[in-house]
Amino acid sequence: PIARAVARGMKAIGLETPAERQERFLRRFGLKVEDMYRRTHPLVKEAHNRLPDSAKNAYYARMFRAQELSAQGSALPAELQAAHKPFETYGLGEELVKINQERSEAMQHKVRKDSIFSGIFGKK
């Protein structure tokens, strides 16, 4: 609620909200919001490895294009920026959710197995 009120206030006086600034940046270079996840994080690495080859290839192409545009000090043409959908997902977020669920279930199983009462009330 407070963040929305601040965003409305910023808009009312003609300032760009953080979400609008992020969208403008992503459109400028043709990136998606999931491209901004830190690839060195182990969970993101694992999720990226689970993606289909077509999604990985598209990611690498977007990153290469963004690096080239940045090095040249330019941006995508206006018509391509207008057609770009930076908040459209390509599956990385869903894979991260799956990995977190898998790890959570594995941890719950481990806790039950290693419980101090497991030897008394159940089989180990």
Secondary structure, 3 states (H helix, E strand, C coil): CHHHHHHHHHHHCCCCCHHHHHHHHHHHHCCCHHHHCCCCCHHHHHHHHHCCHHHHHHHHHHHHHHHHHHHHCCCCCHHHHHHCCCCCCCCHHHHHHHHHHHHHHHHHHHHHHCCCCHHHHCCC
